[in-house]
Amino acid sequence: MDRRGFIGKSALAVGNLAVITYAIAQVINLNEAINKSGKQRMLSQRLAKAYLQLGQGIEVEQSKKILDTSMASFEKQLGELKTFAPTPDNRQMLAEVEKNWLLYKKVLLEKAPNQQDARLVMVLNEDVLSLANKATVQLEAFSGTVMGQLVNVSGRQRMLSQRMAKFYQAQQWGVAPPDVMVKLDAARKDFVAGMATLQASSSNTSRIRDELALAQQQWLFFDDALRQIAEPKNARQYAVNVATTSERILSTMDGITSLYQQLS
């Protein structure tokens, strides 16, 4: 991929964020804040996944779109969350998110995806994820409600879908951390446990139950794709399968999270 073309297109997308940031929409309530804060966790992982896919030429046009739209969404939502922040601790945590986000964004934009920078991306995305998660947990604790917990758990499933795909693509490109299989397995177990928590909730409506059943079906396909990580034959097709199935389950879990948010 041409470096100038990559930077030019991405920089244009991010340059427009100045306008987006000043047109910040209000966060209406605490559950919406938990939802959007949880999305920041997911976006930290989705950006890394898209970067790794671009570097390998996997689903190139879609991966470019994911990178650009995810970057714009992260900055827009960060502005909204900073405006809403209900406690000094949350405001401070969001300041830390922003500081680490700027470092992460710089690496994502500076050059066309390459293996050397990919290893740094694998570190920086974890920093942003950790801080965004702490900010979300702060909001859930401030809420102190069952619904706030469900929004958080459901939203975390979105992050886990992208996290598993990120680890898969990193392994395929040879830029994964040494303990990648341990981390992938931990994310898999967390996702399964999260599904069990959501399915057992007495707050579920019939629509939520239907959507959870769909997510469970999608998980079977996604998990099957993930389990091909050690299979060298048809490795590229398996990587494409992970890219596409991770997007499908993300979309479904995002819709479920919004349904929980609306129950408040």
C-alpha positions in Angstrom: 0.0 0.0 0.0 1.3 3.5 -0.9 2.3 5.3 2.3 1.3 8.7 0.9 -2.1 7.5 -0.1 -2.7 5.8 3.2 -1.7 8.8 5.2 -3.5 11.3 3.0 -6.8 9.5 3.2 -6.6 8.8 6.9 -5.3 12.2 7.8 -8.2 13.7 5.8 -10.7 11.6 7.9 -9.1 12.7 11.1 -8.7 16.3 10.0 -12.4 16.5 9.8 -12.7 15.4 13.4 -12.1 19.0 14.6 -15.5 19.8 13.1 -17.1 16.7 14.5 -15.8 17.3 18.0 -17.3 20.8 18.1 -20.7 19.4 17.2 -20.8 17.1 20.1 -24.1 15.5 20.9 -25.2 15.2 24.5 -25.1 11.9 26.4 -28.7 11.7 27.7 -28.3 9.4 30.7 -25.9 7.2 32.6 -26.8 4.0 30.7 -26.0 5.7 27.4 -22.7 6.9 28.9 -21.9 3.3 29.9 -22.8 2.1 26.4 -20.6 4.7 24.7 -17.7 4.3 27.2 -17.9 0.6 26.5 -17.7 1.2 22.8 -14.4 3.0 23.4 -13.0 -0.3 24.6 -14.3 -2.1 21.5 -12.9 0.6 19.2 -9.4 0.3 20.7 -9.5 -3.4 19.6 -11.2 -2.8 16.3 -8.7 -0.2 15.2 -5.8 -2.7 15.9 -7.7 -5.4 14.0 -8.2 -3.2 11.0 -4.6 -2.1 11.0 -3.4 -5.7 11.1 -5.8 -6.7 8.3 -4.6 -3.8 6.1 -1.0 -4.7 6.6 -1.8 -8.2 5.3 -4.0 -7.1 2.5 -7.1 -8.7 4.1 -10.5 -7.2 3.2 -8.6 -4.0 2.2 -11.5 -1.6 1.4 -13.6 -2.7 4.3 -10.6 -2.6 6.7 -9.8 1.0 5.5 -13.4 1.9 6.2 -13.3 0.4 9.6 -10.1 2.2 10.5 -11.4 5.6 9.4 -14.9 5.3 10.9 -13.6 3.8 14.2 -11.1 6.6 14.6 -13.8 9.2 14.0 -16.2 7.5 16.4 -13.6 7.2 19.1 -12.8 10.9 19.1 -16.4 12.0 18.9 -17.5 9.7 21.8 -14.5 10.8 23.8 -15.7 14.4 23.6 -19.2 13.4 24.5 -18.0 11.4 27.5 -15.8 14.2 28.8 -18.8 16.6 28.6 -21.0 14.1 30.6 -18.4 12.9 33.1 -20.4 12.7 36.4 -17.4 12.6 38.8 -13.9 14.1 39.2 -12.4 10.6 39.1 -14.2 9.8 35.8 -13.0 13.1 34.3 -9.4 12.3 35.4 -9.7 8.8 33.9 -10.9 10.2 30.6 -8.0 12.6 30.5 -5.7 9.6 30.8 -7.7 7.9 28.0 -7.2 11.0 25.8 -3.4 11.2 26.5 -2.9 7.5 25.5 -5.3 7.8 22.6 -3.2 10.5 21.0 -0.1 8.2 21.1 -2.1 5.4 19.7 -3.6 7.5 16.9 -0.2 8.9 15.9 1.1 5.4 15.2 -2.0 4.3 13.4 -1.7 7.3 11.0 2.0 7.9 10.7 2.8 5.3 8.1 1.1 2.6 6.1 0.7 -0.5 8.2 4.0 -2.4 8.7 5.2 -5.1 11.0 7.5 -2.9 13.1 4.8 -0.4 13.9 2.3 -3.3 14.3 4.2 -4.5 17.3 3.8 -1.0 18.9 0.1 -1.0 18.0 -0.2 -4.2 19.9 1.1 -2.4 23.0 -0.7 0.9 22.7 -4.1 -0.6 22.0 -3.8 -2.4 25.3 -3.1 0.8 27.2 -6.1 2.5 25.7 -8.3 -0.5 26.4 -7.3 -0.7 30.0 -8.1 3.0 30.7 -11.3 2.9 28.7 -12.4 -0.1 30.7 -11.7 1.6 34.0 -13.7 4.6 32.8 -16.6 2.3 32.0 -16.4 0.5 35.3 -16.5 3.8 37.1 -19.7 4.7 35.3 -21.3 1.3 36.1 -20.4 1.7 39.8 -21.8 5.2 39.8 -25.0 3.9 38.2 -25.4 1.1 40.8 -28.2 -0.5 38.9 -28.7 -4.0 37.3 -29.4 -2.4 34.0 -26.1 -0.5 34.1 -24.4 -3.8 34.7 -26.2 -5.4 31.8 -25.2 -2.6 29.5 -21.6 -3.0 30.6 -21.5 -6.8 30.2 -23.2 -6.7 26.8 -21.0 -3.9 25.7 -17.9 -5.8 26.8 -18.9 -8.6 24.5 -18.4 -6.2 21.6 -14.9 -5.6 22.7 -14.1 -9.3 23.2 -15.2 -10.1 19.6 -12.7 -7.5 18.3 -10.0 -8.5 20.8 -10.1 -12.2 19.7 -10.0 -11.2 16.0 -7.1 -8.8 16.7 -5.1 -11.6 18.3 -5.8 -13.9 15.4 -4.7 -11.4 12.8 -1.6 -10.5 14.9 -0.6 -14.2 15.0 -1.1 -14.6 11.3 1.2 -11.6 10.6 3.9 -12.7 13.0 3.5 -9.6 15.3 1.7 -11.2 18.2 3.0 -11.2 21.8 4.5 -14.5 23.0 1.4 -15.3 25.1 -1.1 -14.7 22.4 -2.7 -18.1 22.7 -3.2 -17.6 26.4 -4.8 -14.2 25.8 -7.0 -15.5 23.0 -8.2 -18.3 25.2 -8.9 -16.0 28.1 -10.9 -13.7 25.8 -12.8 -16.7 24.5 -13.7 -17.8 28.0 -14.7 -14.3 29.0 -17.0 -14.1 26.0 -18.7 -17.4 26.8 -19.2 -16.4 30.4 -20.6 -13.0 29.3 -23.1 -14.8 27.1 -24.2 -17.0 30.0 -24.7 -13.9 32.2 -26.8 -12.1 29.6 -28.9 -15.2 28.7 -29.7 -15.8 32.4 -31.0 -12.2 33.0 -34.6 -11.9 34.2 -34.7 -8.4 32.5 -34.5 -9.9 29.0 -37.4 -9.1 26.7 -38.5 -11.5 24.0 -36.6 -9.4 21.4 -33.4 -9.5 23.5 -33.8 -13.2 23.9 -34.1 -13.6 20.1 -31.1 -11.4 19.5 -29.0 -13.3 22.1 -30.0 -16.6 20.3 -28.7 -15.0 17.0 -25.5 -13.9 18.7 -25.0 -17.4 20.0 -25.4 -18.9 16.5 -22.9 -16.3 15.2 -20.5 -17.2 18.0 -20.3 -20.8 16.7 -19.2 -19.6 13.3 -16.8 -17.1 14.7 -15.3 -19.5 17.2 -14.9 -22.1 14.5 -12.9 -19.6 12.4 -10.8 -18.6 15.4 -9.8 -22.2 16.0 -8.1 -22.4 12.6 -5.3 -20.2 14.0 -2.7 -23.0 13.9 -3.8 -24.3 10.5 -1.3 -23.2 7.8 -3.3 -24.5 4.9 -5.8 -21.9 3.6 -4.5 -19.5 6.3 -5.5 -16.4 4.2 -9.1 -17.6 3.8 -9.4 -18.3 7.5 -8.1 -14.8 8.2 -10.8 -13.4 5.9 -13.4 -15.6 7.8 -12.3 -14.1 11.1 -12.5 -10.6 9.7 -16.0 -11.0 8.4 -17.5 -13.1 11.3 -16.1 -10.7 13.9 -18.0 -7.9 12.2 -21.3 -9.8 12.2 -21.1 -10.7 15.9 -20.1 -7.1 16.7 -23.1 -5.7 15.0 -25.5 -8.1 16.8 -23.9 -7.4 20.2 -24.0 -3.7 19.6 -27.7 -3.9 18.9 -28.3 -6.0 22.1 -26.4 -3.4 24.1 -28.6 -0.7 22.8 -31.7 -2.7 23.7 -30.5 -3.0 27.3 -29.8 0.7 27.3 -33.3 1.4 26.3 -34.8 -0.6 29.1 -33.6 2.0 31.6 
